[in-house]
C-alpha cells in the first residue's frame, strides 16, 4: 500500500509540474 501511495504522489507531482507551464503558456497567449 505504501509503495502505491508513493507512486500516486509522484504521478500527481508530475501532473502538476507538467500542467503548470501549460497553464502559464495559455495565459500568455
mmCIF entry with sequence, helices, sheets and N, C-alpha, C, O atoms, coordinates in Angstrom:
data_MODEL
# 
_entry.id   MODEL 
# 
_entity.id                         1 
_entity.type                       polymer 
_entity.pdbx_number_of_molecules   1 
# 
_entity_poly.entity_id                      1 
_entity_poly.type                           'polypeptide(L)' 
_entity_poly.nstd_linkage                   no 
_entity_poly.nstd_monomer                   no 
_entity_poly.pdbx_seq_one_letter_code       
;(UNK)(UNK)(UNK)(UNK)(UNK)(UNK)(UNK)(UNK)(UNK)(UNK)(UNK)(UNK)(UNK)(UNK)(UNK)(UNK)
(UNK)(UNK)(UNK)(UNK)(UNK)(UNK)(UNK)(UNK)(UNK)(UNK)(UNK)(UNK)(UNK)
;
_entity_poly.pdbx_seq_one_letter_code_can   XXXXXXXXXXXXXXXXXXXXXXXXXXXXX 
_entity_poly.pdbx_strand_id                 A 
# 
loop_
_entity_poly_seq.entity_id 
_entity_poly_seq.num 
_entity_poly_seq.mon_id 
_entity_poly_seq.hetero 
1 1  UNK n 
1 2  UNK n 
1 3  UNK n 
1 4  UNK n 
1 5  UNK n 
1 6  UNK n 
1 7  UNK n 
1 8  UNK n 
1 9  UNK n 
1 10 UNK n 
1 11 UNK n 
1 12 UNK n 
1 13 UNK n 
1 14 UNK n 
1 15 UNK n 
1 16 UNK n 
1 17 UNK n 
1 18 UNK n 
1 19 UNK n 
1 20 UNK n 
1 21 UNK n 
1 22 UNK n 
1 23 UNK n 
1 24 UNK n 
1 25 UNK n 
1 26 UNK n 
1 27 UNK n 
1 28 UNK n 
1 29 UNK n 
# 
_struct_asym.id          A 
_struct_asym.entity_id   1 
# 
_struct_conf.conf_type_id            HELX_P 
_struct_conf.id                      HELX_P1 
_struct_conf.pdbx_PDB_helix_id       AA1 
_struct_conf.beg_label_comp_id       UNK 
_struct_conf.beg_label_asym_id       A 
_struct_conf.beg_label_seq_id        2 
_struct_conf.pdbx_beg_PDB_ins_code   ? 
_struct_conf.end_label_comp_id       UNK 
_struct_conf.end_label_asym_id       A 
_struct_conf.end_label_seq_id        28 
_struct_conf.pdbx_end_PDB_ins_code   ? 
_struct_conf.beg_auth_comp_id        UNK 
_struct_conf.beg_auth_asym_id        A 
_struct_conf.beg_auth_seq_id         2 
_struct_conf.end_auth_comp_id        UNK 
_struct_conf.end_auth_asym_id        A 
_struct_conf.end_auth_seq_id         28 
_struct_conf.pdbx_PDB_helix_class    1 
_struct_conf.details                 ? 
_struct_conf.pdbx_PDB_helix_length   27 
# 
_struct_conf_type.id          HELX_P 
_struct_conf_type.criteria    ? 
_struct_conf_type.reference   ? 
# 
loop_
_atom_site.group_PDB 
_atom_site.id 
_atom_site.type_symbol 
_atom_site.label_atom_id 
_atom_site.label_alt_id 
_atom_site.label_comp_id 
_atom_site.label_asym_id 
_atom_site.label_entity_id 
_atom_site.label_seq_id 
_atom_site.pdbx_PDB_ins_code 
_atom_site.Cartn_x 
_atom_site.Cartn_y 
_atom_site.Cartn_z 
_atom_site.occupancy 
_atom_site.B_iso_or_equiv 
_atom_site.pdbx_formal_charge 
_atom_site.auth_seq_id 
_atom_site.auth_comp_id 
_atom_site.auth_asym_id 
_atom_site.auth_atom_id 
_atom_site.pdbx_PDB_model_num 
ATOM 1   N N  . UNK A 1 1  ? 0.842  -1.198 0.000   1.00 0.00 ? 1  UNK A N  1 
ATOM 2   C CA . UNK A 1 1  ? 0.000  0.000  0.000   1.00 0.00 ? 1  UNK A CA 1 
ATOM 3   C C  . UNK A 1 1  ? 0.882  1.255  0.000   1.00 0.00 ? 1  UNK A C  1 
ATOM 4   O O  . UNK A 1 1  ? 0.657  2.191  -0.766  1.00 0.00 ? 1  UNK A O  1 
ATOM 5   N N  . UNK A 1 2  ? 1.878  1.247  0.869   1.00 0.00 ? 2  UNK A N  1 
ATOM 6   C CA . UNK A 1 2  ? 2.734  2.435  0.990   1.00 0.00 ? 2  UNK A CA 1 
ATOM 7   C C  . UNK A 1 2  ? 3.412  2.743  -0.343  1.00 0.00 ? 2  UNK A C  1 
ATOM 8   O O  . UNK A 1 2  ? 3.511  3.901  -0.750  1.00 0.00 ? 2  UNK A O  1 
ATOM 9   N N  . UNK A 1 3  ? 3.878  1.686  -1.017  1.00 0.00 ? 3  UNK A N  1 
ATOM 10  C CA . UNK A 1 3  ? 4.569  1.900  -2.294  1.00 0.00 ? 3  UNK A CA 1 
ATOM 11  C C  . UNK A 1 3  ? 3.615  2.513  -3.316  1.00 0.00 ? 3  UNK A C  1 
ATOM 12  O O  . UNK A 1 3  ? 3.986  3.433  -4.045  1.00 0.00 ? 3  UNK A O  1 
ATOM 13  N N  . UNK A 1 4  ? 2.398  2.006  -3.367  1.00 0.00 ? 4  UNK A N  1 
ATOM 14  C CA . UNK A 1 4  ? 1.433  2.535  -4.334  1.00 0.00 ? 4  UNK A CA 1 
ATOM 15  C C  . UNK A 1 4  ? 1.115  3.991  -4.019  1.00 0.00 ? 4  UNK A C  1 
ATOM 16  O O  . UNK A 1 4  ? 0.933  4.799  -4.930  1.00 0.00 ? 4  UNK A O  1 
ATOM 17  N N  . UNK A 1 5  ? 1.048  4.331  -2.729  1.00 0.00 ? 5  UNK A N  1 
ATOM 18  C CA . UNK A 1 5  ? 0.779  5.721  -2.350  1.00 0.00 ? 5  UNK A CA 1 
ATOM 19  C C  . UNK A 1 5  ? 1.911  6.625  -2.821  1.00 0.00 ? 5  UNK A C  1 
ATOM 20  O O  . UNK A 1 5  ? 1.675  7.749  -3.263  1.00 0.00 ? 5  UNK A O  1 
ATOM 21  N N  . UNK A 1 6  ? 3.136  6.130  -2.726  1.00 0.00 ? 6  UNK A N  1 
ATOM 22  C CA . UNK A 1 6  ? 4.287  6.920  -3.181  1.00 0.00 ? 6  UNK A CA 1 
ATOM 23  C C  . UNK A 1 6  ? 4.201  7.145  -4.678  1.00 0.00 ? 6  UNK A C  1 
ATOM 24  O O  . UNK A 1 6  ? 4.441  8.254  -5.156  1.00 0.00 ? 6  UNK A O  1 
ATOM 25  N N  . UNK A 1 7  ? 3.858  6.092  -5.429  1.00 0.00 ? 7  UNK A N  1 
ATOM 26  C CA . UNK A 1 7  ? 3.740  6.230  -6.885  1.00 0.00 ? 7  UNK A CA 1 
ATOM 27  C C  . UNK A 1 7  ? 2.646  7.223  -7.234  1.00 0.00 ? 7  UNK A C  1 
ATOM 28  O O  . UNK A 1 7  ? 2.811  8.033  -8.146  1.00 0.00 ? 7  UNK A O  1 
ATOM 29  N N  . UNK A 1 8  ? 1.529  7.168  -6.516  1.00 0.00 ? 8  UNK A N  1 
ATOM 30  C CA . UNK A 1 8  ? 0.418  8.091  -6.784  1.00 0.00 ? 8  UNK A CA 1 
ATOM 31  C C  . UNK A 1 8  ? 0.866  9.524  -6.531  1.00 0.00 ? 8  UNK A C  1 
ATOM 32  O O  . UNK A 1 8  ? 0.564  10.418 -7.321  1.00 0.00 ? 8  UNK A O  1 
ATOM 33  N N  . UNK A 1 9  ? 1.576  9.746  -5.447  1.00 0.00 ? 9  UNK A N  1 
ATOM 34  C CA . UNK A 1 9  ? 2.043  11.102 -5.126  1.00 0.00 ? 9  UNK A CA 1 
ATOM 35  C C  . UNK A 1 9  ? 3.027  11.587 -6.186  1.00 0.00 ? 9  UNK A C  1 
ATOM 36  O O  . UNK A 1 9  ? 3.011  12.760 -6.560  1.00 0.00 ? 9  UNK A O  1 
ATOM 37  N N  . UNK A 1 10 ? 3.885  10.685 -6.670  1.00 0.00 ? 10 UNK A N  1 
ATOM 38  C CA . UNK A 1 10 ? 4.841  11.073 -7.706  1.00 0.00 ? 10 UNK A CA 1 
ATOM 39  C C  . UNK A 1 10 ? 4.115  11.424 -8.998  1.00 0.00 ? 10 UNK A C  1 
ATOM 40  O O  . UNK A 1 10 ? 4.469  12.396 -9.665  1.00 0.00 ? 10 UNK A O  1 
ATOM 41  N N  . UNK A 1 11 ? 3.098  10.637 -9.355  1.00 0.00 ? 11 UNK A N  1 
ATOM 42  C CA . UNK A 1 11 ? 2.339  10.922 -10.576 1.00 0.00 ? 11 UNK A CA 1 
ATOM 43  C C  . UNK A 1 11 ? 1.614  12.253 -10.454 1.00 0.00 ? 11 UNK A C  1 
ATOM 44  O O  . UNK A 1 11 ? 1.569  13.026 -11.411 1.00 0.00 ? 11 UNK A O  1 
ATOM 45  N N  . UNK A 1 12 ? 1.046  12.526 -9.279  1.00 0.00 ? 12 UNK A N  1 
ATOM 46  C CA . UNK A 1 12 ? 0.346  13.798 -9.073  1.00 0.00 ? 12 UNK A CA 1 
ATOM 47  C C  . UNK A 1 12 ? 1.334  14.953 -9.179  1.00 0.00 ? 12 UNK A C  1 
ATOM 48  O O  . UNK A 1 12 ? 1.022  15.984 -9.776  1.00 0.00 ? 12 UNK A O  1 
ATOM 49  N N  . UNK A 1 13 ? 2.522  14.790 -8.606  1.00 0.00 ? 13 UNK A N  1 
ATOM 50  C CA . UNK A 1 13 ? 3.537  15.846 -8.676  1.00 0.00 ? 13 UNK A CA 1 
ATOM 51  C C  . UNK A 1 13 ? 3.934  16.099 -10.128 1.00 0.00 ? 13 UNK A C  1 
ATOM 52  O O  . UNK A 1 13 ? 4.070  17.249 -10.545 1.00 0.00 ? 13 UNK A O  1 
ATOM 53  N N  . UNK A 1 14 ? 4.119  15.027 -10.897 1.00 0.00 ? 14 UNK A N  1 
ATOM 54  C CA . UNK A 1 14 ? 4.473  15.188 -12.307 1.00 0.00 ? 14 UNK A CA 1 
ATOM 55  C C  . UNK A 1 14 ? 3.358  15.896 -13.061 1.00 0.00 ? 14 UNK A C  1 
ATOM 56  O O  . UNK A 1 14 ? 3.624  16.756 -13.900 1.00 0.00 ? 14 UNK A O  1 
ATOM 57  N N  . UNK A 1 15 ? 2.115  15.542 -12.769 1.00 0.00 ? 15 UNK A N  1 
ATOM 58  C CA . UNK A 1 15 ? 0.981  16.174 -13.447 1.00 0.00 ? 15 UNK A CA 1 
ATOM 59  C C  . UNK A 1 15 ? 0.951  17.669 -13.154 1.00 0.00 ? 15 UNK A C  1 
ATOM 60  O O  . UNK A 1 15 ? 0.693  18.473 -14.050 1.00 0.00 ? 15 UNK A O  1 
ATOM 61  N N  . UNK A 1 16 ? 1.213  18.044 -11.909 1.00 0.00 ? 16 UNK A N  1 
ATOM 62  C CA . UNK A 1 16 ? 1.208  19.471 -11.540 1.00 0.00 ? 16 UNK A CA 1 
ATOM 63  C C  . UNK A 1 16 ? 2.342  20.200 -12.244 1.00 0.00 ? 16 UNK A C  1 
ATOM 64  O O  . UNK A 1 16 ? 2.149  21.294 -12.774 1.00 0.00 ? 16 UNK A O  1 
ATOM 65  N N  . UNK A 1 17 ? 3.525  19.593 -12.248 1.00 0.00 ? 17 UNK A N  1 
ATOM 66  C CA . UNK A 1 17 ? 4.690  20.233 -12.873 1.00 0.00 ? 17 UNK A CA 1 
ATOM 67  C C  . UNK A 1 17 ? 4.469  20.392 -14.374 1.00 0.00 ? 17 UNK A C  1 
ATOM 68  O O  . UNK A 1 17 ? 4.858  21.401 -14.963 1.00 0.00 ? 17 UNK A O  1 
ATOM 69  N N  . UNK A 1 18 ? 3.839  19.386 -14.992 1.00 0.00 ? 18 UNK A N  1 
ATOM 70  C CA . UNK A 1 18 ? 3.618  19.457 -16.441 1.00 0.00 ? 18 UNK A CA 1 
ATOM 71  C C  . UNK A 1 18 ? 2.465  20.387 -16.789 1.00 0.00 ? 18 UNK A C  1 
ATOM 72  O O  . UNK A 1 18 ? 2.485  21.020 -17.845 1.00 0.00 ? 18 UNK A O  1 
ATOM 73  N N  . UNK A 1 19 ? 1.468  20.480 -15.928 1.00 0.00 ? 19 UNK A N  1 
ATOM 74  C CA . UNK A 1 19 ? 0.296  21.307 -16.228 1.00 0.00 ? 19 UNK A CA 1 
ATOM 75  C C  . UNK A 1 19 ? 0.552  22.781 -15.924 1.00 0.00 ? 19 UNK A C  1 
ATOM 76  O O  . UNK A 1 19 ? -0.056 23.653 -16.545 1.00 0.00 ? 19 UNK A O  1 
ATOM 77  N N  . UNK A 1 20 ? 1.443  23.068 -14.979 1.00 0.00 ? 20 UNK A N  1 
ATOM 78  C CA . UNK A 1 20 ? 1.719  24.465 -14.610 1.00 0.00 ? 20 UNK A CA 1 
ATOM 79  C C  . UNK A 1 20 ? 2.245  25.261 -15.808 1.00 0.00 ? 20 UNK A C  1 
ATOM 80  O O  . UNK A 1 20 ? 1.684  26.315 -16.108 1.00 0.00 ? 20 UNK A O  1 
ATOM 81  N N  . UNK A 1 21 ? 3.287  24.814 -16.502 1.00 0.00 ? 21 UNK A N  1 
ATOM 82  C CA . UNK A 1 21 ? 3.796  25.560 -17.660 1.00 0.00 ? 21 UNK A CA 1 
ATOM 83  C C  . UNK A 1 21 ? 2.741  25.695 -18.752 1.00 0.00 ? 21 UNK A C  1 
ATOM 84  O O  . UNK A 1 21 ? 2.688  26.725 -19.424 1.00 0.00 ? 21 UNK A O  1 
ATOM 85  N N  . UNK A 1 22 ? 1.914  24.698 -18.943 1.00 0.00 ? 22 UNK A N  1 
ATOM 86  C CA . UNK A 1 22 ? 0.877  24.753 -19.973 1.00 0.00 ? 22 UNK A CA 1 
ATOM 87  C C  . UNK A 1 22 ? -0.123 25.853 -19.642 1.00 0.00 ? 22 UNK A C  1 
ATOM 88  O O  . UNK A 1 22 ? -0.538 26.603 -20.524 1.00 0.00 ? 22 UNK A O  1 
ATOM 89  N N  . UNK A 1 23 ? -0.508 25.950 -18.380 1.00 0.00 ? 23 UNK A N  1 
ATOM 90  C CA . UNK A 1 23 ? -1.459 26.984 -17.966 1.00 0.00 ? 23 UNK A CA 1 
ATOM 91  C C  . UNK A 1 23 ? -0.835 28.358 -18.155 1.00 0.00 ? 23 UNK A C  1 
ATOM 92  O O  . UNK A 1 23 ? -1.507 29.288 -18.602 1.00 0.00 ? 23 UNK A O  1 
ATOM 93  N N  . UNK A 1 24 ? 0.440  28.495 -17.821 1.00 0.00 ? 24 UNK A N  1 
ATOM 94  C CA . UNK A 1 24 ? 1.118  29.782 -17.983 1.00 0.00 ? 24 UNK A CA 1 
ATOM 95  C C  . UNK A 1 24 ? 1.180  30.147 -19.460 1.00 0.00 ? 24 UNK A C  1 
ATOM 96  O O  . UNK A 1 24 ? 1.000  31.312 -19.816 1.00 0.00 ? 24 UNK A O  1 
ATOM 97  N N  . UNK A 1 25 ? 1.431  29.168 -20.322 1.00 0.00 ? 25 UNK A N  1 
ATOM 98  C CA . UNK A 1 25 ? 1.506  29.429 -21.760 1.00 0.00 ? 25 UNK A CA 1 
ATOM 99  C C  . UNK A 1 25 ? 0.152  29.902 -22.277 1.00 0.00 ? 25 UNK A C  1 
ATOM 100 O O  . UNK A 1 25 ? 0.081  30.799 -23.116 1.00 0.00 ? 25 UNK A O  1 
ATOM 101 N N  . UNK A 1 26 ? -0.923 29.294 -21.773 1.00 0.00 ? 26 UNK A N  1 
ATOM 102 C CA . UNK A 1 26 ? -2.261 29.695 -22.213 1.00 0.00 ? 26 UNK A CA 1 
ATOM 103 C C  . UNK A 1 26 ? -2.556 31.126 -21.768 1.00 0.00 ? 26 UNK A C  1 
ATOM 104 O O  . UNK A 1 26 ? -3.170 31.897 -22.506 1.00 0.00 ? 26 UNK A O  1 
ATOM 105 N N  . UNK A 1 27 ? -2.112 31.478 -20.552 1.00 0.00 ? 27 UNK A N  1 
ATOM 106 C CA . UNK A 1 27 ? -2.355 32.834 -20.053 1.00 0.00 ? 27 UNK A CA 1 
ATOM 107 C C  . UNK A 1 27 ? -1.573 33.849 -20.883 1.00 0.00 ? 27 UNK A C  1 
ATOM 108 O O  . UNK A 1 27 ? -2.072 34.938 -21.167 1.00 0.00 ? 27 UNK A O  1 
ATOM 109 N N  . UNK A 1 28 ? -0.352 33.496 -21.270 1.00 0.00 ? 28 UNK A N  1 
ATOM 110 C CA . UNK A 1 28 ? 0.491  34.413 -22.037 1.00 0.00 ? 28 UNK A CA 1 
ATOM 111 C C  . UNK A 1 28 ? -0.036 34.555 -23.463 1.00 0.00 ? 28 UNK A C  1 
ATOM 112 O O  . UNK A 1 28 ? 0.104  35.615 -24.074 1.00 0.00 ? 28 UNK A O  1 
ATOM 113 N N  . UNK A 1 29 ? -0.634 33.507 -23.988 1.00 0.00 ? 29 UNK A N  1 
ATOM 114 C CA . UNK A 1 29 ? -1.107 33.530 -25.375 1.00 0.00 ? 29 UNK A CA 1 
ATOM 115 C C  . UNK A 1 29 ? -2.227 34.546 -25.568 1.00 0.00 ? 29 UNK A C  1 
ATOM 116 O O  . UNK A 1 29 ? -2.740 34.695 -26.677 1.00 0.00 ? 29 UNK A O  1 
# 
